Amino acid sequence: MKTIGIVAIGRNEGERLRRCLESVIGASVTVVYVDSGSTDGSVAIAREMGAQIVELDMARPFSAARARNEGFQHLIQVAPDTEFVQFVDGDCEIVANWLRTAADELTAHPEYAVVCGRRRERFPDASIYNKLCDIEWNTPVGEAKACGGDSMMRVKAFKEAGGFDASVIAGEEPELCFRLREKGWKIMRLDADMTLHDAAMTRFGQWWKRNVRGGHAYAQGAHMHGSSQSKYNVRQTISNWVWGLALPLLIVICLGLPLFIVIPAFFTRGISLLLLAMYPLLAARVRGHGRRRGMSNTDARTWAIFIVLGKIPMALGQLKFTVSRLFGRTPQIIEYKHPSPPPTTAVHV
């Protein structure tokens, strides 16, 4: 276990951070907590619990990628013999035995750069948005293209790839995994529980912002690596542009044409209805994919509806990135969470 180090990052996670650190403090591992300008006492909590503390300089733009990089650098300074680093978000709790399971897998397979497991929502029934997160986390077991914010990485591979790109404000893990795979490393998702996550997402506005952030991530990733052989993020970006922006605009135009041009209203509105009918067809297709992944009929239907609806904020996130790039603006993080007391009913793993 002494070959493992922990880098936890957070911003105003409060008691969620306490649970996170309690899951690793005392496990004979070096724990580094990186704080991004919290105002809720998170730093005091981490210091009280015995974690190494890194406070980001707020004069520079901050991101999860930058926080993880600075946490990693501090970890290597205080524990230079670290072979594997477990990255974890401050709103997550690491499940018992995960660290040993992940380290054993990396030791047995020197070609693996990253291993991750099943992230579960702590309160999946607190809101439909938490439930959607829990569905999202349940990705297929085996070799993968990317990992999430919680994963164990081989220090050698992380250094070879140059760490996270601090300019990427969302989707920094898939972007790093893309570069690792380009260098011949493998990403593996294990059939094992890894973390409990507390999304604390109870409002539609939070879900909307999270999807705006996701769209920004797709657009930035496609801009960085879209010309690669694998066309990184290009398909997803085009899909969001079409379903989230182009078709809605076309529907609005068709509905409004009869007001300004002498065109039979029934003709243009008929086109609008035809275009609108494409969305249920897309939802049915997504639902079928969910069922093939093993989702229940209810979960697959819910997931499909929100995937289709999410195309709109995704497109807006892509538009946000495009405008920022055209005007030379530095991207700013998009936050969807609010510091709030967690629900009282938990799931048990």
C-alpha positions in Angstrom: 0.0 0.0 0.0 3.0 2.3 0.5 3.4 2.4 -3.3 -0.1 4.1 -3.6 -0.8 7.8 -3.2 -4.1 9.6 -3.1 -5.0 12.9 -4.7 -8.4 14.3 -3.8 -9.7 17.5 -5.2 -12.6 19.6 -4.1 -14.4 22.9 -3.9 -16.9 23.6 -1.1 -17.6 19.9 -0.5 -17.8 20.2 3.3 -19.1 17.0 4.9 -18.8 15.2 1.6 -15.1 15.8 1.7 -14.9 14.5 5.3 -16.5 11.2 4.1 -14.0 11.1 1.2 -11.0 11.5 3.4 -12.3 9.1 6.1 -12.3 6.4 3.4 -8.5 6.7 2.8 -6.9 8.3 5.9 -5.2 5.6 7.9 -4.9 3.2 5.0 -1.0 3.5 5.0 -1.1 5.8 1.9 -0.1 9.4 1.4 -3.2 11.6 1.0 -3.0 15.0 -0.7 -6.0 17.3 -0.8 -6.2 20.1 -3.4 -8.6 22.9 -2.7 -9.9 25.2 -5.4 -10.9 28.3 -3.4 -13.4 26.8 -1.0 -15.2 29.1 1.5 -17.0 26.4 3.6 -14.1 25.2 5.8 -13.0 22.3 3.5 -9.3 23.1 4.0 -9.7 23.1 7.8 -11.5 19.7 7.6 -8.7 18.2 5.5 -6.0 19.6 7.7 -7.7 18.4 10.8 -7.9 14.9 9.3 -4.2 14.8 8.5 -4.1 15.2 4.8 -1.4 17.0 2.9 -2.8 20.4 1.7 -2.4 22.2 -1.6 -4.4 25.4 -2.0 -4.5 26.6 -5.6 -3.4 30.1 -6.4 -6.7 31.8 -7.3 -5.0 34.5 -9.4 -4.8 31.8 -12.2 -7.7 30.1 -13.9 -8.4 26.9 -12.0 -9.8 23.6 -13.2 -10.1 20.0 -12.0 -7.2 19.2 -14.4 -5.0 21.8 -12.9 -5.9 20.7 -9.4 -5.0 17.1 -10.1 -1.7 18.1 -11.7 -0.7 20.2 -8.7 -1.8 17.5 -6.3 0.2 14.9 -8.2 3.4 17.1 -8.1 3.0 17.5 -4.4 2.5 13.8 -3.9 5.6 12.9 -5.8 7.6 15.5 -3.8 6.6 14.1 -0.4 6.4 10.4 -1.5 8.8 10.0 -4.4 8.5 6.2 -4.4 4.8 6.3 -5.3 4.0 3.9 -8.2 0.2 4.3 -8.5 -1.9 7.4 -7.8 -5.6 7.2 -7.0 -7.4 10.3 -8.2 -10.7 10.9 -6.4 -13.2 13.8 -6.4 -14.0 15.3 -3.0 -17.7 14.3 -3.3 -16.7 10.6 -3.5 -15.9 7.9 -1.0 -13.5 5.1 -1.9 -15.0 1.7 -1.3 -13.1 -0.7 1.0 -10.6 -3.0 -0.8 -10.6 -0.9 -4.0 -7.1 0.4 -3.6 -5.6 -3.0 -3.2 -7.7 -4.5 -6.0 -6.7 -1.7 -8.4 -3.0 -1.8 -7.4 -2.9 -5.6 -7.9 -4.4 -5.2 -11.3 -1.8 -2.6 -12.4 1.0 -4.7 -11.0 -0.2 -7.8 -12.9 -0.6 -5.9 -16.2 2.3 -3.5 -16.9 0.5 -2.4 -20.1 -2.3 -0.8 -18.1 -2.0 2.9 -17.5 -5.4 3.3 -15.8 -7.8 1.1 -14.0 -11.2 2.2 -12.8 -14.3 0.4 -11.3 -17.9 1.0 -10.7 -18.8 4.5 -9.4 -22.3 4.4 -7.7 -24.5 7.3 -6.6 -24.9 7.4 -2.9 -28.4 8.7 -3.1 -29.8 7.5 -6.5 -33.4 8.0 -5.5 -33.0 11.5 -4.1 -33.8 12.9 -7.6 -34.2 11.8 -11.2 -30.9 13.7 -11.9 -29.0 11.6 -9.3 -30.6 8.5 -10.9 -29.3 9.6 -14.3 -25.8 10.0 -12.9 -26.0 6.4 -11.5 -27.0 5.1 -14.9 -24.2 7.1 -16.6 -21.6 5.7 -14.3 -22.5 2.1 -15.2 -20.2 1.7 -18.2 -19.2 -1.7 -19.7 -16.5 -3.8 -18.0 -13.2 -4.4 -19.9 -10.9 -2.4 -22.0 -12.2 1.2 -22.3 -11.5 4.4 -24.1 -11.7 6.6 -21.0 -12.1 6.8 -17.3 -13.9 9.3 -15.1 -12.6 11.5 -12.3 -12.1 8.5 -10.0 -9.4 6.2 -11.2 -6.0 4.7 -10.3 -3.2 5.6 -12.7 0.4 4.4 -13.1 2.8 7.2 -12.2 5.1 6.2 -15.1 2.3 6.5 -17.7 0.9 9.7 -16.2 4.3 11.4 -16.4 4.9 10.0 -19.9 1.7 11.6 -21.1 2.4 14.9 -19.4 -0.5 14.7 -17.0 -3.8 16.4 -17.4 -4.1 19.4 -19.8 -4.9 22.3 -17.4 -6.6 24.2 -20.1 -9.4 21.6 -20.4 -12.2 22.7 -18.1 -14.3 19.6 -18.5 -13.7 16.1 -19.9 -10.1 16.2 -18.9 -10.0 12.5 -18.0 -11.1 11.2 -21.5 -8.7 13.7 -23.1 -5.8 12.3 -21.0 -6.9 8.8 -21.8 -6.9 9.6 -25.5 -3.2 10.7 -25.3 -2.3 7.6 -23.2 -3.9 5.3 -25.8 -2.1 7.1 -28.6 1.1 6.1 -26.7 0.1 2.5 -26.6 -1.2 2.3 -23.0 -4.5 0.6 -22.1 -7.4 1.8 -20.0 -9.3 -1.0 -18.1 -12.6 -0.9 -16.2 -12.8 -3.7 -13.6 -15.9 -5.5 -12.4 -15.5 -4.1 -8.9 -17.0 -1.3 -6.8 -14.8 1.7 -6.6 -16.5 4.8 -5.2 -19.7 6.2 -3.8 -20.5 9.6 -5.4 -22.8 12.3 -4.0 -24.0 14.3 -7.0 -26.3 16.4 -4.8 -28.2 17.3 -8.0 -31.8 18.0 -7.2 -32.7 20.8 -9.6 -33.4 20.9 -13.4 -31.0 23.9 -13.7 -28.1 21.8 -12.2 -28.7 19.1 -14.8 -28.9 21.7 -17.5 -25.6 23.3 -16.5 -23.9 19.9 -16.3 -24.9 19.2 -19.9 -23.7 22.6 -21.0 -20.4 21.6 -19.4 -20.5 18.3 -21.2 -21.0 20.0 -24.6 -18.1 22.3 -23.9 -16.0 19.2 -23.2 -17.0 17.6 -26.5 -16.2 20.8 -28.5 -12.9 21.4 -26.9 -11.8 17.8 -27.3 -12.8 17.8 -31.0 -10.9 21.0 -31.5 -7.8 19.5 -29.9 -7.8 16.0 -31.4 -10.6 15.9 -34.0 -8.1 15.6 -36.8 -6.6 12.4 -35.3 -7.2 9.0 -37.0 -9.9 8.2 -34.4 -11.7 11.6 -35.0 -11.8 12.2 -31.2 -15.3 13.6 -30.2 -16.2 14.5 -33.7 -19.2 12.2 -34.0 -20.6 13.4 -30.7 -20.0 17.0 -31.5 -21.8 16.7 -34.9 -24.7 14.9 -33.2 -25.1 17.7 -30.7 -25.0 20.4 -33.3 -27.6 18.6 -35.5 -30.1 17.6 -32.7 -29.5 20.4 -30.3 -29.3 23.4 -32.6 -29.8 22.8 -36.3 -33.1 20.9 -36.1 -34.7 23.2 -33.5 -33.8 26.2 -35.6 -35.2 24.6 -38.7 -38.4 23.7 -36.9 -38.8 27.3 -35.6 -38.1 28.7 -39.1 -40.7 26.4 -40.7 -43.3 27.4 -38.1 -42.6 31.1 -38.7 -42.4 31.1 -42.5 -46.1 31.4 -43.2 -46.2 34.7 -41.2 -43.7 36.4 -43.6 -43.9 34.5 -46.9 -46.9 33.4 -49.0 -46.4 29.7 -48.3 -49.3 27.5 -47.3 -49.2 27.1 -43.6 -50.2 23.5 -43.6 -47.1 22.7 -45.8 -44.5 24.3 -43.6 -46.1 23.2 -40.4 -46.2 19.7 -41.8 -42.5 19.9 -42.3 -42.2 21.0 -38.7 -44.2 18.1 -37.4 -42.1 15.7 -39.5 -38.9 17.1 -38.0 -40.4 17.0 -34.5 -41.2 13.3 -35.1 -37.5 12.6 -35.5 -36.9 13.2 -31.8 -39.1 10.3 -30.5 -37.4 8.1 -33.1 -34.0 9.1 -31.7 -35.3 8.4 -28.2 -36.5 4.9 -29.2 -33.1 4.2 -30.7 -31.3 5.3 -27.5 -33.7 3.4 -25.3 -32.9 0.2 -27.4 -29.2 0.8 -26.8 -29.9 1.1 -23.0 -31.8 -2.1 -23.0 -28.9 -3.9 -24.7 -26.7 -2.5 -22.0 -28.8 -4.3 -19.4 -30.9 -1.4 -18.2 -34.5 -2.0 -16.9 -37.2 -0.7 -19.2 -37.9 2.2 -16.9 -34.3 3.3 -16.6 -33.7 2.9 -20.4 -36.8 5.0 -21.1 -35.8 7.7 -18.6 -32.2 7.7 -19.9 -33.3 8.0 -23.5 -35.6 11.0 -22.8 -32.9 13.0 -21.0 -30.2 12.0 -23.6 -32.4 13.5 -26.3 -33.4 16.6 -24.3 -29.7 17.0 -23.3 -28.7 17.6 -26.9 -29.9 21.3 -26.5 -27.7 22.3 -23.6 -24.9 20.2 -25.1 -25.1 22.3 -28.2 -25.2 25.5 -26.2 -22.0 24.3 -24.4 -20.4 23.7 -27.8 -21.5 27.2 -28.9 -20.0 28.6 -25.7 -16.6 27.0 -26.4 -16.7 28.2 -30.1 -17.5 31.8 -29.2 -14.7 31.8 -26.5 -12.2 30.4 -28.9 -13.1 32.9 -31.7 -12.8 35.9 -29.3 -9.6 34.5 -27.6 -11.3 34.2 -24.2 -9.9 31.8 -21.6 -12.6 29.1 -20.8 -14.0 29.3 -17.3 -15.2 26.3 -15.3 -18.9 25.6 -15.4 -20.2 24.6 -11.9 -23.5 22.9 -11.4 -23.3 21.9 -7.7 -24.3 23.9 -4.7 -22.9 23.4 -1.2 -25.9 21.8 0.5 -26.6 19.2 3.2 -26.7 15.7 1.7 -29.9 13.6 1.8 -30.4 11.3 4.8 -31.0 8.0 3.1 -27.9 6.2 1.7 -27.3 3.2 -0.3 -25.0 0.5 0.9 -22.4 -1.3 -1.2 
